[in-house]
């Protein structure tokens, strides 16, 4: 690896790929095909914003043994050449007649036995980043090899973070922590919400984020009803609750947590909701242990909210976090994914303050052998007030 790509050591990438290959053996996979930005970054360190262009497919083939093979457009050759990979095959893309298909088929034929199985992620929270027609062409060209689901291999390996990955996520959380502390500098009664959003993103960049892929939030009297719509020019007003949520990125790793602010003193109903959210999160921080399931954690938080007299809000109560803003599992009553040491997770309970008005509280943690370790600075129980 050249000095131009210092994010992780070659040993880190070898550790990741070896774990994938060990899981591939368990799943009886002779190869694994990766096409998405996060999966390719995970095994190669190939970090670029060029993914915003959908014109070109990119492929990483992981054989049962040995290093991955990159089959990529020639425009990426210089950057991929700074990675730890030593087999990089390129074509001039986009090519309307053969956009990497022949090169990919050749690589598969070289590394996978005639009756072997090629894993491709196909399950929840996966997608294929290549034309479906080209994928069909690949499938036909590599017969009698089979294409099978490789979701379990990718997810079980990626969900456990190394200490170097955890350090990256912690650093991104620290950037957001500093910015949340600065919110009173640019948010106050009379300030348009869309300007608050812009200033929030500017502050994240000022504090060291490489980019801000995600900003969400809302403001409303006694709570908010929608946190995914674009911000409007409606000015903040006394009695509003302002929520800001960010997925800022540093070195390819996300944070994802929110903070709530009261414009003027909060109402008693809002503070009761905040108290319930704080206590439910506190209980999760004190009781969560490896071996529990995602559904168990959801149950802990919902029961705590019910015991506090709060009306549980809809949706999941958290998720995985790492090189994408949200990763598996999801904290719902139906997700039985085991929670393991080394997972980085969000705790995100929500309650209904009144009809159509909600509060959501979110923290980022890493699960250790003896319980959670906070990566975000714990939010205060009493809502911070804005002037």
PyMOL commands that set and color helices and strands:
alter all, ss='L'
color gray80, all
select helices_A, chain A and resi 10-26+37-44+50-52+74-80+101-111+132-141+151-158+163-186+193-206+268-287+294-307
alter helices_A, ss='H'
color red, helices_A
select strands_A, chain A and resi 31-34+59-63+69-73+88-91+117-120+146-149+211-221+240-250+253-254+257-263+311-312+318-320+327-330+344-347+350-354+357-360+363-368+371-374+384-386
alter strands_A, ss='S'
color yellow, strands_A
deselect
rebuild
show_as cartoon
